[in-house]
Amino acid sequence: MKKAILSISAILLCAFSLSAQSNIVNELQRDVAGKGKVRITQPSALVNLMGSIAVKGEKRQVEGYRVLVYSGNNSRVARDEANKMAKFMRENFPGAEVYVEFNPPIRSCQYGDYRTREEAEAVMYRLKASKKFKEISVKKCMINLPF
């Protein structure tokens, strides 16, 4: 879990420094009367990368893990059960996103976005200890991470 927090922190730090660098580069290259002129030569790929930094609040998808708290394939019942489970999770276990997905013929309710299996398993065991779930497991999938 510490590794994931450090990784996320490093990514955020790089993103902020690159966006700040973009402003610094523009500021340095500006012509000011009576001052020296700075010329910065850099690859166009780097310029494009700096311009692609996301706006705060956007998310990116990466491979990771979620805790599967409900899965059913009876289409008439599964939708209602998945939505009930999502409501239950939001009310009783706030702090992580809850996803209701439909991949025919299976409807599922998933909890959280975790970069490592260990993080997801720790949450799964904590949820299991509450004795509120019939079946619960960890699922590998694409997750949403904030920039």
N, CA, C and O atoms as a DFTB+ gen file, in Angstrom:
588 C
 N C O
     1  1       0.822      -1.176       0.000
     2  2       0.000       0.000       0.000
     3  2       0.880       1.259       0.000
     4  3       0.548       2.259      -0.637
     5  1       2.000       1.193       0.721
     6  2       2.905       2.333       0.739
     7  2       3.472       2.594      -0.649
     8  3       3.650       3.742      -1.056
     9  1       3.756       1.500      -1.376
    10  2       4.297       1.651      -2.724
    11  2       3.290       2.344      -3.620
    12  3       3.664       3.193      -4.429
    13  1       2.012       1.995      -3.490
    14  2       0.979       2.608      -4.316
    15  2       0.840       4.087      -3.998
    16  3       0.698       4.911      -4.902
    17  1       0.880       4.424      -2.719
    18  2       0.765       5.827      -2.324
    19  2       1.969       6.609      -2.848
    20  3       1.824       7.726      -3.343
    21  1       3.158       6.015      -2.734
    22  2       4.354       6.679      -3.257
    23  2       4.283       6.840      -4.767
    24  3       4.671       7.879      -5.300
    25  1       3.783       5.809      -5.466
    26  2       3.663       5.872      -6.920
    27  2       2.698       6.968      -7.335
    28  3       2.992       7.755      -8.235
    29  1       1.548       7.019      -6.681
    30  2       0.553       8.032      -7.019
    31  2       1.103       9.422      -6.719
    32  3       0.904      10.357      -7.494
    33  1       1.796       9.552      -5.585
    34  2       2.390      10.841      -5.222
    35  2       3.409      11.265      -6.271
    36  3       3.436      12.430      -6.668
    37  1       4.242      10.341      -6.723
    38  2       5.256      10.656      -7.729
    39  2       4.609      11.091      -9.035
    40  3       5.074      12.033      -9.676
    41  1       3.538      10.410      -9.433
    42  2       2.839      10.764     -10.675
    43  2       2.250      12.167     -10.566
    44  3       2.369      12.974     -11.488
    45  1       1.617      12.448      -9.431
    46  2       1.031      13.778      -9.246
    47  2       2.098      14.859      -9.223
    48  3       1.911      15.929      -9.803
    49  1       3.216      14.590      -8.556
    50  2       4.304      15.554      -8.499
    51  2       4.845      15.845      -9.897
    52  3       5.089      17.000     -10.245
    53  1       5.030      14.794     -10.696
    54  2       5.510      14.976     -12.073
    55  2       4.521      15.797     -12.890
    56  3       4.915      16.685     -13.647
    57  1       3.237      15.495     -12.734
    58  2       2.214      16.220     -13.492
    59  2       2.231      17.703     -13.139
    60  3       2.175      18.556     -14.025
    61  1       2.310      18.013     -11.837
    62  2       2.328      19.405     -11.422
    63  2       3.612      20.097     -11.870
    64  3       3.580      21.254     -12.289
    65  1       4.737      19.397     -11.783
    66  2       5.994      20.030     -12.180
    67  2       6.039      20.253     -13.685
    68  3       6.584      21.256     -14.146
    69  1       5.465      19.320     -14.464
    70  2       5.442      19.507     -15.912
    71  2       4.532      20.660     -16.302
    72  3       4.863      21.419     -17.212
    73  1       3.399      20.809     -15.639
    74  2       2.517      21.928     -15.964
    75  2       3.172      23.235     -15.549
    76  3       3.037      24.240     -16.248
    77  1       3.877      23.239     -14.426
    78  2       4.605      24.425     -14.000
    79  2       5.753      24.708     -14.963
    80  3       6.035      25.866     -15.272
    81  1       6.418      23.651     -15.440
    82  2       7.532      23.810     -16.367
    83  2       7.049      24.464     -17.650
    84  3       7.750      25.297     -18.224
    85  1       5.867      24.098     -18.103
    86  2       5.325      24.682     -19.312
    87  2       5.204      26.197     -19.150
    88  3       5.541      26.940     -20.072
    89  1       4.735      26.663     -18.009
    90  2       4.610      28.090     -17.748
    91  2       5.981      28.748     -17.635
    92  3       6.167      29.866     -18.117
    93  1       6.937      28.078     -17.010
    94  2       8.281      28.617     -16.855
    95  2       8.952      28.762     -18.213
    96  3       9.600      29.774     -18.480
    97  1       8.803      27.755     -19.075
    98  2       9.404      27.811     -20.409
    99  2       8.850      28.999     -21.178
   100  3       9.607      29.748     -21.797
   101  1       7.546      29.177     -21.144
   102  2       6.941      30.310     -21.848
   103  2       7.413      31.638     -21.263
   104  3       7.681      32.586     -22.001
   105  1       7.514      31.703     -19.949
   106  2       7.948      32.925     -19.284
   107  2       9.403      33.262     -19.642
   108  3       9.729      34.426     -19.872
   109  1      10.270      32.254     -19.690
   110  2      11.678      32.490     -20.006
   111  2      11.887      32.946     -21.443
   112  3      12.783      33.745     -21.712
   113  1      11.083      32.456     -22.357
   114  2      11.258      32.781     -23.766
   115  2      10.619      34.118     -24.162
   116  3      10.757      34.555     -25.305
   117  1       9.942      34.746     -23.252
   118  2       9.289      36.027     -23.536
   119  2      10.341      37.129     -23.671
   120  3      11.307      37.175     -22.910
   121  1      10.143      37.999     -24.634
   122  2      11.063      39.124     -24.832
   123  2      10.738      40.223     -23.830
   124  3       9.598      40.676     -23.735
   125  1      11.761      40.648     -23.079
   126  2      11.616      41.743     -22.127
   127  2      12.714      42.762     -22.439
   128  3      13.892      42.416     -22.527
   129  1      12.315      44.000     -22.603
   130  2      13.274      45.048     -22.952
   131  2      14.294      45.233     -21.836
   132  3      13.931      45.321     -20.663
   133  1      15.568      45.292     -22.203
   134  2      16.630      45.533     -21.241
   135  2      17.117      44.279     -20.532
   136  3      17.994      44.367     -19.673
   137  1      16.585      43.145     -20.859
   138  2      17.015      41.886     -20.235
   139  2      17.527      40.957     -21.321
   140  3      17.245      41.155     -22.503
   141  1      18.271      39.953     -20.922
   142  2      18.785      38.983     -21.869
   143  2      17.666      38.122     -22.451
   144  3      16.544      38.090     -21.946
   145  1      18.011      37.437     -23.518
   146  2      17.025      36.575     -24.168
   147  2      17.429      35.116     -23.933
   148  3      18.591      34.750     -24.106
   149  1      16.470      34.303     -23.543
   150  2      16.708      32.882     -23.299
   151  2      16.110      32.101     -24.462
   152  3      14.972      32.330     -24.870
   153  1      16.906      31.177     -24.983
   154  2      16.423      30.315     -26.060
   155  2      16.474      28.878     -25.555
   156  3      17.532      28.400     -25.144
   157  1      15.336      28.190     -25.584
   158  2      15.253      26.813     -25.101
   159  2      14.973      25.904     -26.287
   160  3      14.001      26.087     -27.019
   161  1      15.850      24.919     -26.459
   162  2      15.669      23.949     -27.522
   163  2      15.269      22.626     -26.882
   164  3      15.978      22.097     -26.025
   165  1      14.115      22.096     -27.312
   166  2      13.630      20.837     -26.751
   167  2      12.870      20.074     -27.828
   168  3      12.347      20.680     -28.763
   169  1      12.806      18.752     -27.707
   170  2      12.092      17.960     -28.704
   171  2      10.601      18.299     -28.724
   172  3      10.018      18.633     -27.693
   173  1       9.999      18.209     -29.898
   174  2       8.571      18.519     -30.018
   175  2       7.720      17.531     -29.220
   176  3       6.627      17.874     -28.770
   177  1       8.221      16.301     -29.043
   178  2       7.479      15.310     -28.244
   179  2       7.334      15.779     -26.804
   180  3       6.304      15.543     -26.172
   181  1       8.355      16.438     -26.286
   182  2       8.298      16.950     -24.918
   183  2       7.300      18.098     -24.818
   184  3       6.559      18.197     -23.840
   185  1       7.282      18.951     -25.811
   186  2       6.330      20.057     -25.834
   187  2       4.903      19.503     -25.875
   188  3       4.025      19.989     -25.161
   189  1       4.677      18.492     -26.707
   190  2       3.348      17.874     -26.797
   191  2       2.959      17.215     -25.485
   192  3       1.801      17.282     -25.074
   193  1       3.916      16.580     -24.828
   194  2       3.647      15.928     -23.544
   195  2       3.243      16.957     -22.503
   196  3       2.297      16.746     -21.745
   197  1       3.966      18.075     -22.468
   198  2       3.640      19.119     -21.498
   199  2       2.252      19.685     -21.755
   200  3       1.555      20.061     -20.813
   201  1       1.848      19.751     -23.000
   202  2       0.527      20.270     -23.319
   203  2      -0.595      19.277     -23.041
   204  3      -1.767      19.652     -23.038
   205  1      -0.247      18.016     -22.807
   206  2      -1.283      17.004     -22.616
   207  2      -1.593      16.728     -21.157
   208  3      -2.357      15.811     -20.856
   209  1      -1.020      17.497     -20.244
   210  2      -1.309      17.300     -18.828
   211  2      -2.779      17.583     -18.601
   212  3      -3.311      18.585     -19.079
   213  1      -3.434      16.691     -17.868
   214  2      -4.875      16.787     -17.687
   215  2      -5.258      17.862     -16.689
   216  3      -4.462      18.277     -15.847
   217  1      -6.477      18.290     -16.809
   218  2      -7.044      19.265     -15.889
   219  2      -7.438      18.556     -14.609
   220  3      -7.848      17.395     -14.639
   221  1      -7.315      19.248     -13.482
   222  2      -7.665      18.677     -12.181
   223  2      -9.095      18.151     -12.227
   224  3      -9.991      18.821     -12.740
   225  1      -9.304      16.953     -11.690
   226  2     -10.632      16.349     -11.650
   227  2     -10.848      15.307     -12.737
   228  3     -11.748      14.475     -12.623
   229  1     -10.037      15.342     -13.789
   230  2     -10.163      14.326     -14.824
   231  2      -9.577      13.015     -14.323
   232  3      -8.796      12.994     -13.372
   233  1      -9.961      11.921     -14.974
   234  2      -9.461      10.615     -14.571
   235  2      -8.842       9.928     -15.775
   236  3      -9.182      10.214     -16.923
   237  1      -7.929       9.017     -15.487
   238  2      -7.348       8.209     -16.558
   239  2      -7.549       6.752     -16.199
   240  3      -7.642       6.399     -15.023
   241  1      -7.615       5.913     -17.211
   242  2      -7.820       4.492     -16.969
   243  2      -6.504       3.748     -17.072
   244  3      -5.737       3.922     -18.019
   245  1      -6.262       2.910     -16.068
   246  2      -5.086       2.056     -16.030
   247  2      -5.526       0.668     -15.565
   248  3      -6.631       0.494     -15.050
   249  1      -4.664      -0.296     -15.749
   250  2      -4.969      -1.644     -15.288
   251  2      -4.835      -1.710     -13.774
   252  3      -3.870      -1.202     -13.203
   253  1      -5.799      -2.331     -13.139
   254  2      -5.767      -2.427     -11.682
   255  2      -6.777      -3.441     -11.190
   256  3      -7.092      -4.406     -11.887
   257  1      -7.286      -3.220      -9.981
   258  2      -8.170      -4.191      -9.343
   259  2      -9.340      -3.490      -8.661
   260  3      -9.233      -2.352      -8.206
   261  1     -10.460      -4.209      -8.607
   262  2     -11.636      -3.773      -7.864
   263  2     -12.141      -4.947      -7.051
   264  3     -11.870      -6.105      -7.367
   265  1     -12.882      -4.628      -5.994
   266  2     -13.489      -5.673      -5.176
   267  2     -14.885      -5.923      -5.722
   268  3     -15.711      -5.013      -5.783
   269  1     -15.139      -7.161      -6.116
   270  2     -16.436      -7.559      -6.671
   271  2     -17.331      -7.971      -5.509
   272  3     -17.101      -9.002      -4.878
   273  1     -18.363      -7.156      -5.225
   274  2     -19.220      -7.430      -4.083
   275  2     -20.538      -8.085      -4.480
   276  3     -21.226      -8.647      -3.628
   277  1     -20.904      -8.019      -5.777
   278  2     -22.110      -8.702      -6.241
   279  2     -21.936      -9.050      -7.713
   280  3     -21.382      -8.271      -8.487
   281  1     -22.411     -10.216      -8.082
   282  2     -22.426     -10.637      -9.472
   283  2     -23.620     -11.559      -9.676
   284  3     -23.808     -12.515      -8.923
   285  1     -24.424     -11.273     -10.692
   286  2     -25.584     -12.113     -10.964
   287  2     -25.902     -12.121     -12.441
   288  3     -25.576     -11.180     -13.165
   289  1     -26.554     -13.211     -12.895
   290  2     -26.865     -13.304     -14.316
   291  2     -28.359     -13.456     -14.600
   292  3     -28.733     -13.653     -15.756
   293  1     -29.209     -13.372     -13.605
   294  2     -30.645     -13.365     -13.832
   295  2     -31.029     -11.912     -14.086
   296  3     -31.113     -11.116     -13.151
   297  1     -31.258     -11.570     -15.341
   298  2     -31.392     -10.164     -15.710
   299  2     -32.520      -9.439     -14.982
   300  3     -32.413      -8.237     -14.739
   301  1     -33.585     -10.128     -14.632
   302  2     -34.705      -9.466     -13.963
   303  2     -34.370      -9.108     -12.522
   304  3     -34.780      -8.063     -12.017
   305  1     -33.633      -9.974     -11.881
   306  2     -33.311      -9.771     -10.470
   307  2     -31.964      -9.076     -10.308
   308  3     -31.783      -8.270      -9.396
   309  1     -31.032      -9.385     -11.180
   310  2     -29.652      -8.918     -11.015
   311  2     -29.529      -7.396     -11.031
   312  3     -28.738      -6.833     -10.275
   313  1     -30.300      -6.727     -11.880
   314  2     -30.205      -5.265     -11.924
   315  2     -30.616      -4.655     -10.588
   316  3     -29.931      -3.783     -10.053
   317  1     -31.745      -5.127     -10.055
   318  2     -32.215      -4.602      -8.767
   319  2     -31.228      -4.922      -7.647
   320  3     -30.936      -4.071      -6.808
   321  1     -30.716      -6.158      -7.640
   322  2     -29.767      -6.558      -6.596
   323  2     -28.461      -5.762      -6.686
   324  3     -27.918      -5.345      -5.663
   325  1     -27.962      -5.553      -7.899
   326  2     -26.724      -4.787      -8.080
   327  2     -26.919      -3.347      -7.621
   328  3     -26.035      -2.776      -6.982
   329  1     -28.069      -2.756      -7.943
   330  2     -28.337      -1.384      -7.517
   331  2     -28.529      -1.289      -6.005
   332  3     -28.100      -0.313      -5.389
   333  1     -29.169      -2.293      -5.400
   334  2     -29.324      -2.319      -3.937
   335  2     -27.958      -2.430      -3.268
   336  3     -27.689      -1.757      -2.273
   337  1     -27.104      -3.276      -3.815
   338  2     -25.772      -3.454      -3.251
   339  2     -24.960      -2.162      -3.394
   340  3     -24.224      -1.795      -2.478
   341  1     -25.086      -1.471      -4.531
   342  2     -24.372      -0.208      -4.730
   343  2     -24.833       0.828      -3.704
   344  3     -24.013       1.546      -3.132
   345  1     -26.122       0.903      -3.477
   346  2     -26.650       1.843      -2.479
   347  2     -26.132       1.487      -1.085
   348  3     -25.730       2.366      -0.323
   349  1     -26.145       0.203      -0.763
   350  2     -25.639      -0.271       0.532
   351  2     -24.169       0.101       0.714
   352  3     -23.768       0.567       1.780
   353  1     -23.368      -0.108      -0.333
   354  2     -21.937       0.189      -0.263
   355  2     -21.694       1.682      -0.076
   356  3     -20.841       2.074       0.720
   357  1     -22.434       2.519      -0.803
   358  2     -22.256       3.971      -0.685
   359  2     -22.621       4.470       0.709
   360  3     -21.976       5.374       1.239
   361  1     -23.662       3.877       1.301
   362  2     -24.107       4.308       2.627
   363  2     -23.207       3.788       3.745
   364  3     -22.899       4.527       4.680
   365  1     -22.784       2.536       3.661
   366  2     -22.052       1.900       4.755
   367  2     -20.535       1.890       4.607
   368  3     -19.822       1.758       5.602
   369  1     -20.037       2.024       3.396
   370  2     -18.590       1.996       3.163
   371  2     -18.190       3.159       2.242
   372  3     -17.719       2.932       1.127
   373  1     -18.378       4.405       2.705
   374  2     -18.003       5.539       1.861
   375  2     -16.479       5.633       1.741
   376  3     -15.744       5.011       2.509
   377  1     -16.036       6.395       0.798
   378  2     -14.593       6.600       0.656
   379  2     -14.021       5.998      -0.605
   380  3     -12.861       6.247      -0.933
   381  1     -14.802       5.214      -1.319
   382  2     -14.341       4.645      -2.586
   383  2     -15.511       4.646      -3.557
   384  3     -16.672       4.633      -3.146
   385  1     -15.202       4.662      -4.829
   386  2     -16.236       4.648      -5.860
   387  2     -16.910       3.282      -5.918
   388  3     -16.287       2.254      -5.648
   389  1     -18.188       3.288      -6.275
   390  2     -18.960       2.063      -6.461
   391  2     -19.415       2.044      -7.918
   392  3     -19.938       3.036      -8.426
   393  1     -19.213       0.916      -8.582
   394  2     -19.540       0.786      -9.995
   395  2     -20.541      -0.341     -10.196
   396  3     -20.341      -1.449      -9.698
   397  1     -21.621      -0.062     -10.927
   398  2     -22.565      -1.103     -11.347
   399  2     -22.348      -1.267     -12.838
   400  3     -22.510      -0.318     -13.605
   401  1     -21.981      -2.473     -13.249
   402  2     -21.672      -2.727     -14.653
   403  2     -22.547      -3.845     -15.201
   404  3     -22.999      -4.724     -14.466
   405  1     -22.772      -3.790     -16.503
   406  2     -23.520      -4.837     -17.192
   407  2     -22.721      -5.288     -18.397
   408  3     -22.600      -4.560     -19.382
   409  1     -22.182      -6.480     -18.316
   410  2     -21.510      -7.144     -19.435
   411  2     -22.323      -8.392     -19.715
   412  3     -22.175      -9.399     -19.023
   413  1     -23.188      -8.335     -20.730
   414  2     -24.163      -9.424     -20.937
   415  2     -23.535     -10.797     -20.835
   416  3     -22.474     -11.030     -21.413
   417  1     -24.156     -11.704     -20.123
   418  2     -25.407     -11.607     -19.375
   419  2     -25.205     -11.284     -17.897
   420  3     -26.129     -11.473     -17.105
   421  1     -24.031     -10.806     -17.502
   422  2     -23.722     -10.648     -16.077
   423  2     -23.778      -9.176     -15.668
   424  3     -23.230      -8.299     -16.336
   425  1     -24.449      -8.942     -14.565
   426  2     -24.487      -7.613     -13.952
   427  2     -23.702      -7.695     -12.651
   428  3     -23.850      -8.651     -11.891
   429  1     -22.861      -6.687     -12.394
   430  2     -22.018      -6.751     -11.203
   431  2     -21.969      -5.411     -10.501
   432  3     -22.260      -4.366     -11.082
   433  1     -21.592      -5.472      -9.234
   434  2     -21.345      -4.284      -8.422
   435  2     -19.916      -4.402      -7.919
   436  3     -19.553      -5.388      -7.277
   437  1     -19.101      -3.384      -8.217
   438  2     -17.689      -3.396      -7.851
   439  2     -17.370      -2.189      -6.991
   440  3     -17.994      -1.135      -7.113
   441  1     -16.393      -2.360      -6.125
   442  2     -16.054      -1.336      -5.148
   443  2     -14.584      -0.955      -5.255
   444  3     -13.708      -1.819      -5.213
   445  1     -14.318       0.339      -5.393
   446  2     -12.959       0.858      -5.315
   447  2     -12.154       0.772      -6.594
   448  3     -12.542       0.113      -7.559
   449  1     -11.021       1.459      -6.574
   450  2     -10.029       1.449      -7.644
   451  2      -8.667       1.265      -6.982
   452  3      -8.176       2.164      -6.299
   453  1      -8.061       0.102      -7.185
   454  2      -6.803      -0.222      -6.502
   455  2      -5.745      -0.610      -7.525
   456  3      -6.006      -1.401      -8.431
   457  1      -4.545      -0.046      -7.374
   458  2      -3.459      -0.330      -8.302
   459  2      -2.877      -1.725      -8.128
   460  3      -2.462      -2.346      -9.107
   461  1      -2.839      -2.234      -6.883
   462  2      -2.239      -3.545      -6.653
   463  2      -3.272      -4.518      -6.099
   464  3      -4.258      -4.122      -5.477
   465  1      -3.024      -5.775      -6.335
   466  2      -3.907      -6.819      -5.822
   467  2      -3.915      -6.813      -4.290
   468  3      -4.946      -7.062      -3.666
   469  1      -2.764      -6.529      -3.699
   470  2      -2.661      -6.515      -2.237
   471  2      -3.581      -5.471      -1.618
   472  3      -4.228      -5.733      -0.604
   473  1      -3.640      -4.288      -2.225
   474  2      -4.540      -3.246      -1.727
   475  2      -5.994      -3.721      -1.795
   476  3      -6.753      -3.572      -0.838
   477  1      -6.362      -4.287      -2.928
   478  2      -7.741      -4.754      -3.118
   479  2      -8.070      -5.893      -2.150
   480  3      -9.173      -5.944      -1.606
   481  1      -7.123      -6.803      -1.934
   482  2      -7.372      -7.918      -1.013
   483  2      -7.518      -7.421       0.425
   484  3      -8.330      -7.957       1.179
   485  1      -6.750      -6.412       0.815
   486  2      -6.882      -5.865       2.167
   487  2      -8.285      -5.307       2.384
   488  3      -8.887      -5.522       3.436
   489  1      -8.803      -4.591       1.388
   490  2     -10.164      -4.053       1.481
   491  2     -11.174      -5.195       1.461
   492  3     -12.157      -5.168       2.202
   493  1     -10.937      -6.193       0.621
   494  2     -11.845      -7.338       0.541
   495  2     -11.958      -8.037       1.897
   496  3     -13.061      -8.369       2.331
   497  1     -10.825      -8.262       2.570
   498  2     -10.860      -8.932       3.876
   499  2     -11.571      -8.082       4.916
   500  3     -12.278      -8.601       5.780
   501  1     -11.378      -6.758       4.826
   502  2     -12.076      -5.874       5.759
   503  2     -13.587      -5.916       5.518
   504  3     -14.371      -5.914       6.467
   505  1     -13.992      -5.955       4.242
   506  2     -15.419      -6.058       3.915
   507  2     -15.981      -7.418       4.326
   508  3     -17.101      -7.511       4.829
   509  1     -15.188      -8.476       4.104
   510  2     -15.611      -9.829       4.475
   511  2     -15.863      -9.935       5.973
   512  3     -16.781     -10.634       6.402
   513  1     -15.059      -9.253       6.762
   514  2     -15.182      -9.304       8.216
   515  2     -16.517      -8.730       8.694
   516  3     -16.965      -9.039       9.798
   517  1     -17.148      -7.901       7.873
   518  2     -18.436      -7.323       8.266
   519  2     -19.579      -8.338       8.177
   520  3     -20.661      -8.095       8.712
   521  1     -19.350      -9.464       7.512
   522  2     -20.338     -10.560       7.373
   523  2     -21.616     -10.105       6.672
   524  3     -22.692     -10.635       6.949
   525  1     -21.511      -9.128       5.765
   526  2     -22.670      -8.614       5.032
   527  2     -22.741      -9.144       3.603
   528  3     -23.687      -8.840       2.876
   529  1     -21.753      -9.930       3.199
   530  2     -21.667     -10.354       1.810
   531  2     -21.676     -11.873       1.702
   532  3     -21.022     -12.566       2.482
   533  1     -22.430     -12.387       0.717
   534  2     -22.445     -13.833       0.479
   535  2     -21.139     -14.254      -0.185
   536  3     -20.446     -15.155       0.287
   537  1     -20.822     -13.593      -1.276
   538  2     -19.588     -13.877      -2.005
   539  2     -18.905     -12.559      -2.304
   540  3     -19.557     -11.568      -2.633
   541  1     -17.607     -12.556      -2.191
   542  2     -16.828     -11.348      -2.453
   543  2     -15.469     -11.784      -2.991
   544  3     -14.893     -12.758      -2.508
   545  1     -14.956     -11.065      -3.990
   546  2     -13.677     -11.447      -4.583
   547  2     -12.993     -10.218      -5.172
   548  3     -13.555      -9.123      -5.177
   549  1     -11.788     -10.414      -5.663
   550  2     -11.025      -9.351      -6.306
   551  2     -11.046      -9.597      -7.806
   552  3     -10.864     -10.726      -8.262
   553  1     -11.268      -8.543      -8.561
   554  2     -11.375      -8.653     -10.023
   555  2     -10.344      -7.732     -10.677
   556  3     -10.221      -6.565     -10.304
   557  1      -9.609      -8.258     -11.647
   558  2      -8.660      -7.447     -12.400
   559  2      -9.413      -6.767     -13.532
   560  3     -10.129      -7.421     -14.290
   561  1      -9.253      -5.459     -13.647
   562  2      -9.971      -4.712     -14.682
   563  2      -9.305      -3.351     -14.885
   564  3      -8.308      -3.033     -14.237
   565  1      -9.861      -2.567     -15.778
   566  2      -9.408      -1.192     -15.966
   567  2     -10.046      -0.337     -14.872
   568  3     -11.253      -0.405     -14.639
   569  1      -9.213       0.470     -14.205
   570  2      -9.707       1.298     -13.110
   571  2      -9.515       2.769     -13.449
   572  3      -8.754       3.109     -14.355
   573  1     -10.197       3.630     -12.726
   574  2     -10.081       5.067     -12.914
   575  2      -9.173       5.646     -11.844
   576  3      -9.404       5.452     -10.650
   577  1      -8.145       6.354     -12.272
   578  2      -7.261       7.043     -11.345
   579  2      -7.313       8.523     -11.643
   580  3      -7.316       8.919     -12.808
   581  1      -7.355       9.358     -10.601
   582  2      -7.316      10.791     -10.860
   583  2      -5.926      11.189     -11.339
   584  3      -4.936      10.549     -10.984
   585  1      -5.855      12.233     -12.136
   586  2      -4.556      12.729     -12.599
   587  2      -3.852      13.407     -11.469
   588  3      -2.737      13.899     -11.644
